[in-house]
Amino acid sequence: QVQLVESGGGLVQAGGSLRLSCAASGNSFSINTMGWYRQAPGKQRELVAIITSGGSTNYADSVKGRFTISRDNAKNTMYMQMNSLKPEDTAVYYCRVTIGRWSIVYWGQGTQVTVSS
């Protein structure tokens, strides 16, 4: 079994910054793609950013130039630096990873990000 623990969410004013972390732990495993998703009230969960095991990244258009995803493979940890935050970035942010040969999907419990105007 794999556990994902997210941290770094909180309340920030528009224009501010936050850094999210997602640490994976459990039995021996090989992490493939890691990603951040978010879900705002009344909306569907959406992809924010992903990073492959090789370090290739992809971002939603709405966050390009403001958010940066990264990972530390030695620590099985993923990060997302969020700058120039906007009220529309308010959501619960979820960590998602795929693991092993069969790319089994695991989700974190979510961390709340609230951006005040």
Phi, psi and omega in degrees: 000149181240135176247139177241127181239119179261152176205166174106353178289173179162194180254130181216152177281156177305137183093349182276186184227153172217156176234118178266147175231150176221113181254129179258139178214164180140206180292167179305133183205165175242115182276129177267250181279141174240148182203161174246134175236162176218155178221117177269158180304129178078005182238162178283155175293137183228152178288135175256308182199149176225157177217132181276173179297335179272356177098002176288142184235159175212142184231152168293146182303326185292343183241356181302134180086348180245325182252146177227122179262144178209169179212151175243100185295329179294331181257000184051044185230141177242149180229160169215115175273123182244115180245164178049048184295147181238156177305327180288354173277353179299125182181171166271127182258130183243140173269138178225133177227154172244139191229138169078184184301325184265007179050052177292138185265134174232145179240147171278178184277346179097148176223135185279132172240123180236125180245118181268149182270000000 
